[in-house]
Amino acid sequence: MSSSAQASELLGDVSTEALMAEVQRRIECAKKPERRTIFIGPPGCGKGTQAPKVKRDNCLCHLATGDMLRAAVKAGSPMGKQADAVMKRGELVSDEIVIGIINEAIDQPQCRKGFILDGFPRTVPQAQKLDEMLSKRGQHLDSVVNFEIDDSKLIPRIGGRLIHAASGRSYHKIFNPPKQAMKDDVTGEPLMQRPDDNEATAAVRLQAFHKSTQPVIEYYRSRGILASVNADQDFKKVYQDITKALGGK
């Protein structure tokens, strides 16, 4: 079967309304400014909850480093093969490999208008290497959004977090529950709770986050691209503040 025939067969399952909506979405995306941003915040601060809407409304891609690493290994990309070999030896993936995987990821069509990077960098040297990689591409970060919230508010948040393993979509039992209990809104597949998403390990994880990431926050503050948002608000207010941080209204 020819590629055009295959495309016609696939499109036959899509309604005219859905096709027109997608065309309109792409027209609107073409008008959007390019944005390259980083979300920084402790576990449970709401980055994963906000990212899908920010991504959709700004036509960006969401690059969560753990998800990217798994996808690169599964796809067998050049950097994915390097990462797979390292992990099979029981070693940690180097900063150079992670930067290479990010570099591969932002070449994807869905990242044409920019990206939200989540989970990286965690150290100042990583931040500097990221800057170097983007500079070689003739690009730069436009903003870094720092999700601020008191640790005492995070422990119950972490204990209620739910994840759709295949996509990385996150929910919360209280603050952002799925439409159906323990099921992903998009696929209907079961949600899971990560083994380390419990109150017993939350304090240790938060302490490690602050120790490693505070210098990164100061690094971006010194460059004048850091914007802090109060993450201890309802979803809509946090989203509005993120929009302002990204240069929107």
PASEBA-1860 file (N, C-alpha, C; in nm, 3 decimals):
! residues 249
1> MSSSAQAS> 0.084/-0.120/0.000/0.000/0.000/0.000/0.087/0.124/0.000 ~ 0.056/0.221/-0.086/0.135/0.344/-0.093/0.117/0.427/0.032 ~ 0.213/0.520/0.054/0.205/0.605/0.173/0.082/0.693/0.171 ~ 0.041/0.740/0.051/-0.078/0.824/0.042/-0.203/0.744/0.074 ~ -0.206/0.618/0.029/-0.321/0.532/0.059/-0.328/0.501/0.208 ~ -0.210/0.478/0.269/-0.206/0.454/0.413/-0.256/0.574/0.490 ~ -0.214/0.693/0.445/-0.257/0.817/0.511/-0.408/0.834/0.500 ~ -0.462/0.805/0.381/-0.607/0.816/0.360/-0.683/0.721/0.449
9> ELLGDVST> -0.628/0.599/0.463/-0.694/0.499/0.547/-0.696/0.544/0.692 ~ -0.585/0.598/0.738/-0.576/0.645/0.876/-0.670/0.763/0.899 ~ -0.673/0.858/0.805/-0.758/0.975/0.819/-0.905/0.940/0.813 ~ -0.936/0.825/0.752/-1.075/0.784/0.744/-1.136/0.759/0.881 ~ -1.053/0.735/0.982/-1.102/0.712/1.118/-1.114/0.841/1.197 ~ -1.077/0.952/1.137/-1.079/1.081/1.207/-1.195/1.165/1.155 ~ -1.272/1.223/1.247/-1.387/1.303/1.205/-1.342/1.432/1.139 ~ -1.429/1.488/1.054/-1.399/1.616/0.989/-1.377/1.725/1.092
17> EALMAEVQ> -1.458/1.721/1.199/-1.445/1.822/1.303/-1.308/1.815/1.370 ~ -1.261/1.692/1.394/-1.129/1.676/1.456/-1.018/1.722/1.364 ~ -1.032/1.692/1.234/-0.932/1.737/1.138/-0.927/1.889/1.130 ~ -1.043/1.953/1.126/-1.048/2.099/1.119/-0.991/2.162/1.245 ~ -1.019/2.099/1.359/-0.966/2.150/1.486/-0.814/2.142/1.487 ~ -0.760/2.033/1.431/-0.614/2.018/1.427/-0.552/2.119/1.331 ~ -0.617/2.143/1.218/-0.568/2.244/1.124/-0.567/2.382/1.190 ~ -0.677/2.414/1.262/-0.685/2.542/1.330/-0.578/2.554/1.438
25> RRIECAKK> -0.554/2.443/1.510/-0.450/2.444/1.613/-0.313/2.474/1.553 ~ -0.286/2.414/1.438/-0.155/2.436/1.374/-0.142/2.579/1.322 ~ -0.252/2.636/1.277/-0.250/2.776/1.233/-0.218/2.866/1.352 ~ -0.285/2.839/1.463/-0.261/2.919/1.584/-0.119/2.901/1.635 ~ -0.068/2.778/1.628/0.069/2.751/1.674/0.171/2.829/1.591 ~ 0.144/2.843/1.462/0.238/2.915/1.375/0.254/3.061/1.418 ~ 0.153/3.114/1.486/0.158/3.253/1.531/0.227/3.270/1.666 ~ 0.249/3.160/1.736/0.304/3.167/1.871/0.453/3.202/1.866
33> PERRTIFI> 0.501/3.280/1.962/0.646/3.308/1.968/0.721/3.185/2.018 ~ 0.847/3.175/1.983/0.929/3.065/2.034/0.960/3.092/2.182 ~ 0.956/2.984/2.261/0.986/2.995/2.403/1.065/2.872/2.447 ~ 1.174/2.896/2.516/1.253/2.785/2.571/1.269/2.813/2.720 ~ 1.213/2.724/2.799/1.207/2.751/2.943/1.240/2.627/3.024 ~ 1.275/2.648/3.148/1.301/2.541/3.243/1.204/2.558/3.359 ~ 1.146/2.447/3.405/1.068/2.446/3.527/1.156/2.388/3.638 ~ 1.175/2.465/3.745/1.252/2.418/3.861/1.161/2.419/3.983
41> GPPGCGKG> 1.165/2.313/4.059/1.087/2.308/4.181/1.103/2.176/4.250 ~ 1.077/2.171/4.379/1.093/2.047/4.455/0.988/1.944/4.421 ~ 1.008/1.819/4.459/0.907/1.715/4.434/0.773/1.756/4.495 ~ 0.666/1.741/4.416/0.532/1.773/4.465/0.489/1.916/4.448 ~ 0.572/2.000/4.384/0.539/2.142/4.374/0.435/2.172/4.266 ~ 0.408/2.076/4.177/0.306/2.096/4.075/0.359/2.117/3.934 ~ 0.489/2.100/3.912/0.545/2.118/3.778/0.477/2.025/3.677 ~ 0.466/1.897/3.714/0.408/1.799/3.623/0.260/1.820/3.597
49> TQAPKVKR> 0.192/1.886/3.691/0.050/1.915/3.672/0.030/2.034/3.579 ~ 0.115/2.134/3.592/0.103/2.256/3.511/0.158/2.237/3.370 ~ 0.262/2.156/3.354/0.332/2.145/3.225/0.242/2.109/3.108 ~ 0.148/2.013/3.120/0.067/1.979/3.003/-0.015/2.095/2.948 ~ -0.074/2.178/3.035/-0.153/2.292/2.987/-0.063/2.400/2.929 ~ 0.050/2.427/2.995/0.144/2.527/2.943/0.196/2.482/2.806 ~ 0.228/2.355/2.796/0.274/2.296/2.669/0.169/2.312/2.560 ~ 0.046/2.274/2.590/-0.062/2.278/2.490/-0.092/2.422/2.446
57> DNCLCHLA> -0.103/2.513/2.541/-0.144/2.650/2.509/-0.035/2.729/2.438 ~ 0.091/2.686/2.454/0.202/2.759/2.392/0.269/2.682/2.279 ~ 0.212/2.564/2.245/0.264/2.481/2.135/0.410/2.441/2.158 ~ 0.440/2.404/2.280/0.575/2.363/2.316/0.579/2.211/2.334 ~ 0.698/2.157/2.354/0.710/2.018/2.395/0.758/2.015/2.539 ~ 0.717/1.912/2.611/0.755/1.896/2.752/0.862/1.788/2.759 ~ 0.981/1.828/2.802/1.094/1.737/2.805/1.127/1.704/2.951 ~ 1.075/1.593/3.000/1.110/1.543/3.133/1.226/1.446/3.114
65> TGDMLRAA> 1.336/1.472/3.180/1.460/1.401/3.147/1.448/1.250/3.162 ~ 1.378/1.202/3.265/1.363/1.058/3.281/1.288/0.996/3.165 ~ 1.179/1.063/3.124/1.100/1.013/3.010/1.182/1.016/2.881 ~ 1.259/1.124/2.861/1.343/1.135/2.741/1.446/1.023/2.735 ~ 1.506/0.995/2.849/1.609/0.891/2.854/1.551/0.755/2.814 ~ 1.434/0.723/2.873/1.370/0.596/2.840/1.330/0.589/2.693 ~ 1.278/0.702/2.641/1.234/0.705/2.501/1.353/0.690/2.406 ~ 1.466/0.756/2.439/1.584/0.747/2.353/1.639/0.605/2.349
73> VKAGSPMG> 1.638/0.539/2.464/1.685/0.400/2.471/1.592/0.310/2.389 ~ 1.462/0.329/2.406/1.364/0.247/2.334/1.373/0.267/2.183 ~ 1.396/0.394/2.142/1.403/0.425/1.999/1.536/0.384/1.937 ~ 1.636/0.361/2.021/1.767/0.322/1.969/1.839/0.436/1.900 ~ 1.815/0.560/1.947/1.886/0.674/1.889/2.034/0.665/1.925 ~ 2.120/0.740/1.855/2.264/0.732/1.888/2.294/0.756/2.036 ~ 2.234/0.860/2.095/2.258/0.887/2.236/2.188/0.784/2.323 ~ 2.074/0.735/2.277/2.003/0.632/2.352/2.084/0.504/2.363
81> KQADAVMK> 2.154/0.468/2.255/2.239/0.348/2.257/2.354/0.366/2.357 ~ 2.411/0.488/2.359/2.518/0.514/2.456/2.466/0.503/2.599 ~ 2.348/0.562/2.623/2.289/0.558/2.757/2.258/0.414/2.798 ~ 2.205/0.335/2.705/2.170/0.197/2.734/2.293/0.117/2.773 ~ 2.403/0.139/2.701/2.526/0.066/2.732/2.577/0.103/2.871 ~ 2.570/0.231/2.905/2.616/0.277/3.036/2.530/0.214/3.147 ~ 2.397/0.219/3.130/2.308/0.167/3.233/2.321/0.017/3.250 ~ 2.347/-0.055/3.140/2.366/-0.200/3.149/2.493/-0.235/3.226
89> RGELVSDE> 2.587/-0.142/3.230/2.709/-0.163/3.310/2.686/-0.124/3.455 ~ 2.567/-0.074/3.486/2.535/-0.033/3.622/2.592/0.102/3.659 ~ 2.625/0.183/3.558/2.684/0.314/3.584/2.579/0.424/3.564 ~ 2.610/0.542/3.616/2.523/0.658/3.599/2.545/0.720/3.461 ~ 2.438/0.765/3.399/2.448/0.830/3.269/2.515/0.967/3.288 ~ 2.615/0.996/3.208/2.691/1.120/3.223/2.611/1.242/3.179 ~ 2.657/1.359/3.225/2.593/1.485/3.183/2.599/1.500/3.032 ~ 2.709/1.458/2.972/2.726/1.472/2.827/2.620/1.392/2.751
97> IVIGIINE> 2.590/1.272/2.800/2.488/1.190/2.734/2.350/1.252/2.752 ~ 2.320/1.302/2.872/2.190/1.366/2.896/2.174/1.489/2.806 ~ 2.279/1.569/2.796/2.275/1.687/2.708/2.253/1.642/2.564 ~ 2.319/1.533/2.524/2.302/1.482/2.388/2.160/1.437/2.362 ~ 2.097/1.376/2.462/1.959/1.330/2.447/1.865/1.450/2.437 ~ 1.890/1.554/2.516/1.810/1.677/2.506/1.828/1.738/2.367 ~ 1.950/1.740/2.319/1.979/1.796/2.186/1.903/1.720/2.078 ~ 1.897/1.587/2.089/1.819/1.506/1.995/1.670/1.539/2.006
105> AIDQPQCR> 1.623/1.550/2.129/1.480/1.568/2.151/1.429/1.699/2.093 ~ 1.506/1.806/2.106/1.455/1.936/2.060/1.463/1.952/1.909 ~ 1.513/1.848/1.841/1.505/1.846/1.695/1.370/1.794/1.646 ~ 1.289/1.740/1.737/1.161/1.683/1.697/1.065/1.794/1.652 ~ 0.976/1.764/1.556/0.882/1.866/1.505/0.799/1.932/1.614 ~ 0.759/1.855/1.716/0.674/1.912/1.821/0.747/2.014/1.908 ~ 0.880/2.020/1.894/0.959/2.117/1.971/0.995/2.240/1.887 ~ 0.930/2.252/1.770/0.964/2.359/1.677/0.949/2.497/1.742
113> KGFILDGF> 0.847/2.513/1.826/0.822/2.642/1.890/0.890/2.656/2.026 ~ 0.962/2.551/2.066/1.034/2.558/2.192/0.997/2.445/2.285 ~ 1.041/2.457/2.410/1.026/2.345/2.502/1.014/2.392/2.646 ~ 0.960/2.301/2.728/0.967/2.311/2.874/1.059/2.198/2.918 ~ 1.169/2.231/2.982/1.263/2.131/3.030/1.239/2.111/3.180 ~ 1.219/1.987/3.219/1.178/1.955/3.355/1.269/1.845/3.410 ~ 1.337/1.873/3.520/1.423/1.772/3.582/1.571/1.789/3.549 ~ 1.603/1.889/3.475/1.742/1.916/3.436/1.751/2.064/3.398
121> PRTVPQAQ> 1.857/2.132/3.441/1.976/2.087/3.514/1.954/2.082/3.665 ~ 2.033/1.999/3.730/2.028/1.987/3.875/2.151/2.047/3.942 ~ 2.253/2.080/3.862/2.375/2.141/3.915/2.416/2.256/3.824 ~ 2.501/2.344/3.876/2.548/2.457/3.795/2.630/2.410/3.675 ~ 2.721/2.313/3.689/2.792/2.264/3.569/2.697/2.212/3.462 ~ 2.589/2.145/3.502/2.490/2.099/3.404/2.423/2.218/3.335 ~ 2.393/2.322/3.413/2.331/2.442/3.356/2.424/2.507/3.254 ~ 2.553/2.509/3.284/2.651/2.569/3.192/2.664/2.486/3.064
129> KLDEMLSK> 2.662/2.354/3.078/2.669/2.267/2.959/2.545/2.282/2.873 ~ 2.430/2.300/2.937/2.306/2.322/2.862/2.315/2.453/2.783 ~ 2.367/2.557/2.847/2.385/2.686/2.779/2.476/2.671/2.657 ~ 2.583/2.595/2.673/2.678/2.575/2.564/2.612/2.502/2.447 ~ 2.533/2.399/2.478/2.467/2.323/2.373/2.368/2.411/2.296 ~ 2.288/2.489/2.368/2.191/2.576/2.302/2.262/2.683/2.220 ~ 2.373/2.736/2.272/2.448/2.839/2.200/2.498/2.786/2.066 ~ 2.542/2.661/2.063/2.588/2.601/1.937/2.474/2.589/1.835
137> RGQHLDSV> 2.352/2.583/1.885/2.235/2.577/1.797/2.183/2.716/1.761 ~ 2.248/2.819/1.813/2.202/2.955/1.791/2.077/2.987/1.872 ~ 2.061/2.919/1.985/1.944/2.936/2.070/1.985/2.973/2.212 ~ 1.886/3.008/2.294/1.911/3.039/2.433/1.784/3.020/2.514 ~ 1.800/3.008/2.645/1.684/3.001/2.733/1.619/3.139/2.742 ~ 1.486/3.141/2.740/1.413/3.266/2.755/1.373/3.292/2.900 ~ 1.346/3.185/2.973/1.302/3.201/3.111/1.322/3.073/3.190 ~ 1.332/3.090/3.320/1.338/2.978/3.414/1.232/3.005/3.520
145> VNFEIDDS> 1.135/2.914/3.533/1.025/2.932/3.628/1.055/2.850/3.754 ~ 1.066/2.920/3.865/1.098/2.859/3.994/0.969/2.845/4.076 ~ 0.929/2.721/4.103/0.806/2.694/4.178/0.839/2.697/4.328 ~ 0.794/2.802/4.395/0.824/2.819/4.538/0.708/2.770/4.624 ~ 0.740/2.688/4.723/0.639/2.640/4.818/0.711/2.587/4.941 ~ 0.652/2.608/5.057/0.713/2.564/5.182/0.715/2.411/5.189 ~ 0.824/2.357/5.242/0.838/2.212/5.251/0.724/2.146/5.328 ~ 0.672/2.216/5.429/0.565/2.157/5.511/0.439/2.131/5.431
153> KLIPRIGG> 0.421/2.204/5.319/0.304/2.184/5.233/0.327/2.071/5.132 ~ 0.454/2.036/5.113/0.487/1.941/5.007/0.470/1.795/5.048 ~ 0.493/1.766/5.175/0.491/1.626/5.218/0.355/1.561/5.190 ~ 0.241/1.624/5.227/0.113/1.561/5.189/0.089/1.559/5.039 ~ 0.144/1.657/4.966/0.129/1.657/4.820/0.199/1.537/4.760 ~ 0.323/1.512/4.805/0.400/1.401/4.750/0.330/1.268/4.777 ~ 0.272/1.255/4.897/0.205/1.131/4.933/0.081/1.102/4.852 ~ 0.024/1.205/4.785/-0.098/1.185/4.708/-0.078/1.183/4.558
161> RLIHAASG> 0.046/1.186/4.512/0.071/1.197/4.369/0.048/1.065/4.297 ~ -0.014/1.073/4.178/-0.041/0.957/4.093/0.020/0.982/3.955 ~ 0.066/0.876/3.891/0.137/0.888/3.762/0.079/0.792/3.660 ~ 0.065/0.840/3.534/0.039/0.750/3.422/0.176/0.714/3.364 ~ 0.218/0.592/3.386/0.356/0.553/3.357/0.395/0.573/3.212 ~ 0.308/0.543/3.117/0.344/0.548/2.975/0.369/0.689/2.926 ~ 0.291/0.787/2.975/0.302/0.924/2.924/0.372/1.018/3.020 ~ 0.377/0.982/3.149/0.432/1.073/3.249/0.330/1.173/3.303
169> RSYHKIFN> 0.204/1.165/3.255/0.101/1.256/3.307/0.084/1.233/3.457 ~ 0.073/1.343/3.531/0.061/1.330/3.676/-0.071/1.385/3.725 ~ -0.118/1.327/3.832/-0.242/1.366/3.898/-0.216/1.373/4.048 ~ -0.318/1.415/4.122/-0.309/1.414/4.267/-0.443/1.373/4.324 ~ -0.441/1.289/4.426/-0.564/1.239/4.484/-0.656/1.351/4.533 ~ -0.597/1.463/4.579/-0.675/1.574/4.633/-0.677/1.694/4.540 ~ -0.559/1.739/4.496/-0.547/1.866/4.425/-0.579/1.857/4.275 ~ -0.556/1.741/4.216/-0.582/1.725/4.072/-0.622/1.581/4.044
177> PPKQAMKD> -0.738/1.538/4.096/-0.777/1.397/4.081/-0.817/1.364/3.938 ~ -0.796/1.240/3.895/-0.843/1.198/3.762/-0.996/1.193/3.761 ~ -1.053/1.197/3.641/-1.199/1.195/3.629/-1.257/1.065/3.685 ~ -1.185/0.955/3.662/-1.221/0.826/3.720/-1.110/0.783/3.812 ~ -1.146/0.733/3.927/-1.047/0.697/4.028/-0.941/0.602/3.972 ~ -0.814/0.642/3.987/-0.698/0.561/3.950/-0.693/0.526/3.802 ~ -0.756/0.612/3.714/-0.747/0.589/3.570/-0.706/0.717/3.499 ~ -0.619/0.703/3.398/-0.572/0.817/3.320/-0.688/0.878/3.241
185> DVTGEPLM> -0.699/1.011/3.242/-0.808/1.080/3.173/-0.806/1.056/3.022 ~ -0.688/1.042/2.965/-0.674/1.032/2.819/-0.694/0.889/2.770 ~ -0.626/0.794/2.832/-0.628/0.656/2.782/-0.718/0.563/2.861 ~ -0.754/0.601/2.982/-0.830/0.511/3.068/-0.746/0.402/3.131 ~ -0.615/0.408/3.109/-0.526/0.306/3.166/-0.502/0.333/3.315 ~ -0.461/0.230/3.389/-0.442/0.246/3.534/-0.331/0.347/3.567 ~ -0.352/0.420/3.675/-0.250/0.507/3.730/-0.172/0.432/3.838 ~ -0.055/0.483/3.870/0.028/0.419/3.971/0.083/0.525/4.066
193> QRPDDNEA> 0.128/0.480/4.180/0.198/0.567/4.273/0.342/0.519/4.282 ~ 0.435/0.610/4.258/0.576/0.572/4.262/0.614/0.525/4.403 ~ 0.703/0.426/4.412/0.740/0.373/4.543/0.796/0.478/4.639 ~ 0.864/0.581/4.583/0.923/0.682/4.670/0.832/0.802/4.694 ~ 0.708/0.795/4.644/0.613/0.903/4.670/0.537/0.874/4.799 ~ 0.609/0.885/4.909/0.547/0.863/5.039/0.612/0.958/5.140 ~ 0.543/0.980/5.250/0.588/1.078/5.348/0.720/1.039/5.413 ~ 0.748/0.909/5.420/0.869/0.863/5.487/0.995/0.910/5.416
201> TAAVRLQA> 0.990/0.917/5.282/1.110/0.956/5.207/1.106/1.102/5.162 ~ 0.991/1.169/5.180/0.974/1.306/5.128/1.076/1.403/5.186 ~ 1.098/1.399/5.318/1.188/1.494/5.383/1.330/1.479/5.332 ~ 1.374/1.355/5.312/1.509/1.330/5.261/1.523/1.384/5.118 ~ 1.422/1.359/5.035/1.426/1.405/4.896/1.427/1.558/4.890 ~ 1.350/1.622/4.974/1.344/1.768/4.973/1.478/1.828/5.017 ~ 1.539/1.769/5.117/1.669/1.818/5.163/1.773/1.807/5.052 ~ 1.772/1.694/4.981/1.867/1.675/4.870/1.840/1.774/4.758
209> FHKSTQPV> 1.712/1.801/4.730/1.677/1.896/4.626/1.733/2.035/4.657 ~ 1.708/2.083/4.778/1.753/2.218/4.814/1.905/2.229/4.809 ~ 1.973/2.126/4.854/2.120/2.130/4.858/2.177/2.139/4.717 ~ 2.122/2.062/4.622/2.180/2.057/4.487/2.128/2.167/4.396 ~ 2.002/2.209/4.417/1.938/2.296/4.318/1.942/2.444/4.353 ~ 1.957/2.479/4.479/1.960/2.622/4.513/2.070/2.697/4.437 ~ 2.190/2.641/4.421/2.291/2.711/4.340/2.247/2.731/4.195 ~ 2.168/2.636/4.140/2.117/2.650/4.003/2.020/2.767/3.996
217> IEYYRSRG> 1.934/2.779/4.096/1.840/2.891/4.102/1.915/3.024/4.105 ~ 2.020/3.030/4.185/2.098/3.154/4.194/2.172/3.182/4.062 ~ 2.214/3.077/3.995/2.282/3.092/3.865/2.191/3.160/3.765 ~ 2.065/3.114/3.757/1.972/3.175/3.662/1.923/3.311/3.710 ~ 1.917/3.330/3.841/1.881/3.462/3.893/1.985/3.566/3.851 ~ 2.112/3.527/3.858/2.221/3.619/3.822/2.218/3.654/3.674 ~ 2.158/3.568/3.593/2.148/3.594/3.449/2.023/3.676/3.415 ~ 1.938/3.697/3.513/1.820/3.780/3.492/1.705/3.712/3.421
225> ILASVNAD> 1.703/3.578/3.421/1.594/3.508/3.350/1.509/3.424/3.445 ~ 1.532/3.437/3.577/1.456/3.359/3.674/1.329/3.434/3.715 ~ 1.218/3.363/3.715/1.092/3.418/3.765/1.034/3.318/3.864 ~ 1.008/3.362/3.986/0.953/3.273/4.088/0.802/3.288/4.095 ~ 0.732/3.174/4.109/0.587/3.176/4.124/0.551/3.106/4.254 ~ 0.445/3.154/4.316/0.395/3.092/4.439/0.316/2.967/4.401 ~ 0.373/2.850/4.427/0.309/2.725/4.387/0.202/2.680/4.486 ~ 0.189/2.751/4.598/0.089/2.715/4.698/-0.041/2.794/4.674
233> QDFKKVYQ> -0.094/2.785/4.552/-0.218/2.849/4.513/-0.299/2.750/4.432 ~ -0.423/2.787/4.397/-0.501/2.695/4.315/-0.442/2.689/4.175 ~ -0.481/2.586/4.101/-0.422/2.557/3.970/-0.428/2.678/3.877 ~ -0.545/2.743/3.868/-0.562/2.853/3.773/-0.472/2.971/3.805 ~ -0.457/3.003/3.934/-0.372/3.117/3.971/-0.225/3.087/3.943 ~ -0.182/2.964/3.972/-0.043/2.928/3.941/-0.021/2.935/3.790 ~ -0.118/2.886/3.713/-0.105/2.891/3.567/-0.094/3.036/3.518 ~ -0.175/3.124/3.572/-0.168/3.266/3.533/-0.031/3.325/3.562
241> DITKALGG> 0.025/3.290/3.678/0.157/3.342/3.714/0.266/3.285/3.624 ~ 0.252/3.158/3.585/0.349/3.098/3.491/0.340/3.170/3.357 ~ 0.220/3.198/3.311/0.201/3.268/3.183/0.272/3.403/3.185 ~ 0.260/3.475/3.296/0.330/3.604/3.308/0.481/3.583/3.308 ~ 0.526/3.477/3.375/0.670/3.450/3.378/0.725/3.418/3.240 ~ 0.639/3.359/3.156/0.682/3.324/3.020/0.672/3.444/2.925 ~ 0.625/3.556/2.975/0.613/3.675/2.890/0.477/3.694/2.830 ~ 0.379/3.617/2.878/0.243/3.632/2.831/0.164/3.729/2.915
249> K> 0.031/3.729/2.899/-0.055/3.822/2.971/-0.152/3.745/3.060
END
